[in-house]
Amino acid sequence: MSNITITPGQTGPHVMQAAFIVEDVEEAAKAWIAATGIGPFFMVPHIELAEATYRGAPSEGIDFSVALAQSGGVQIELIQQHCDRPSAYRDTIAKGQTGFHHFCIYTADYDACRQRYVDQGFAVAIDGKFGAMRFCYVDTAPALGCMIEIVEEDENQTSAFTRIAQGAADWDGVTDPIRPLFD
């Protein structure tokens, strides 16, 4: 058996995350653990995204929760939108439905990466910030069948990604299958 190198938050043009829209993030995490053995999942409940634009206009905000786990070199993200406001999540997965939503690229050159997609004619569905870290969802669904999230490399984000990857590397498959990402 070969060793798999996990580099959480590794920057570059490759995808580092696969994300799914779910109706109940905690139940979905439990289902992923039971079906695949991937875990533990790290929860971030009720993220209030207030500083964002949706399809070029100021957003009223989005309330959502996520659960994140590492599987080899790919992070699995489960997303539950709590509110009924328009969002990149609802653009492709209707309320009451579940399914694959996006791949994520983590990059040190956010502006160039974002512009590369815009130059190809793809619309930016969401532009936002978490603290100083910028992110966007590019609507690549017409070409790829899903969106692409671009996240700007950030020390705090890399630390969180490292915690998720280390949790998977150290996990016994049983203990604390669902954990808070931030204490």
N, C-alpha and C positions, 0 to 999 in steps of 0.2 A: 504494500500500500504506500503510495507516495504522499508526502506531506503537502498540504495545501497552504499556501501563503495567503493570509488575510491581511489586506492593507486597507483598514477602514478609512473612508474619506479620501482615498487615492484620487488625485486629480487627473484629468485628461479627457479625451473625447469618448471614452468608453462609458457604458452604463454601469452604475454602481448600485442601483436599486430598481426593484420591480414593485409597483404599488397597485393595490386593489381597493375598490370602494366596497364597503360592507354596511350592513344595517346595524350591527351591534359589534363594536370593536373588540370587546372582551370575549364575547362568545366566539367570534371569528378567530381570535388568537388561540383559544382553547381548541377549536376545530383544527387549526393548522398544526398545533402541537400533537394532537391525537393522530391525525392522518399522516403527518410527515416526520415527526420527531424534531422538527426545527424549533429552536427556542433557546433561551427564554425570550419572551416578548417584553419589551420595555414600553410602558404606557405613558402617554402625555395627554391627560384629559382636558377637554374644553379649552382648546386654544382659541383665543379671540383674535382673529386677524382683522385689525381695524385699518392699518395703513396699507392700502392696496388699491389698484385700479382693475376693473373688470372690463375687458374688451375696449380699453381706452378711456373709460369714464370712471370717476371716483366710485368705489365700492361702498355699500352700506355695511360691509363687514361680514365675516363668515365665522361661525362657531363650529368647530370640528375637533375630534379626538383622533389620535393615532396610536398604533402599536407597532413597534419595530423589532425585528430579529435579524440576525446574521445567518446566512447559509453559504458557507464557503466565501467566495469573493463577492457575493451579491447580498444586499440587504433586502428584506421583505418588509414592506410597509402596508399596513391595513388602515384605512381611513373611514371614519364615520362622520358624515355631515349632520349636525343636529338641527340647523335652521333650514328654512325653505327659500333662502335668498339665492339668486342666480350665482353660479360659480363654475369654475373649470371642472369641478367634480360632476356637477349635474349636467354639464354640456354633453357628456358622453355616457353617463350612467344615471338613469332616471331614479327618482326616489322610490324605494321599495325593491330596487334591483341591486344585484351585486355583480362585480366583474373586474377584469383587468382595466386599469386606467392609464398608467404612465410608467416610463422608464425615467430615471434621474441621472443627470450628469453633474458631477461636482467639479468645479473648475476654478483655477486661479485667475483665468482671464475671462471673467464674466461678460464684459462688454463685447469682446470679439466672438465669443461662443453664441451669445444671444443674437448678435448682428448676422452671423452666418445663417441662422434660420430665417430671420426677417428678410435677408437678401434673396432667399429662395421663394419668398412670397407667403410664408406661413404667418398666420395671425398670432399675436401674443394674447392669450386668454386672460392671464393674471400677471400683473407686476406687483411685487410686494417686498416688504422688509420684515425681518425678525431682528430687532435691535439694529445693528449696523449691517447685517448680512442681507444681501439682496437675493431674490429668487424670482423665477417666472415659470409659467406654464405656457409652452408653445403648442398651438393646436396643429400637430402634425398628423392628426387622424385621417385627413384625405389621402396621405401618402403611406402612412405606417399603420393605421388602424388604432392609434393611441396617441396620447400626448407625450411630450418630452418636458420634464421639469429640469431647469437649470438652476443650480445652487452655487452661490459664490463661496469660495473657500474662506473659512473663518475659523479662528482658533477655538471658539466655543463649540462650533458645530463639529469640528474634528475631534474634540474631546468627547462629545456625546457619541459620535460614531465609533470611537475607540472603545468606549464603555460597552456599547452594544456588541461589538465584535469580541471583546474580552469575555463578556458574559457568555457568549456562545462557546468560546474556546474552553472555558472552565466549567460549563454546565454538565451536571450528572444526568440530565434528562428527566429529573423528578423535582428537585428542590426549587421552590419559588419560581414556578413557570411563568408567572406574570408579575412584573416588578415596576415600580415607578422609575422613570428615567431620571427625573430630578427630584431630589429629596426636599 
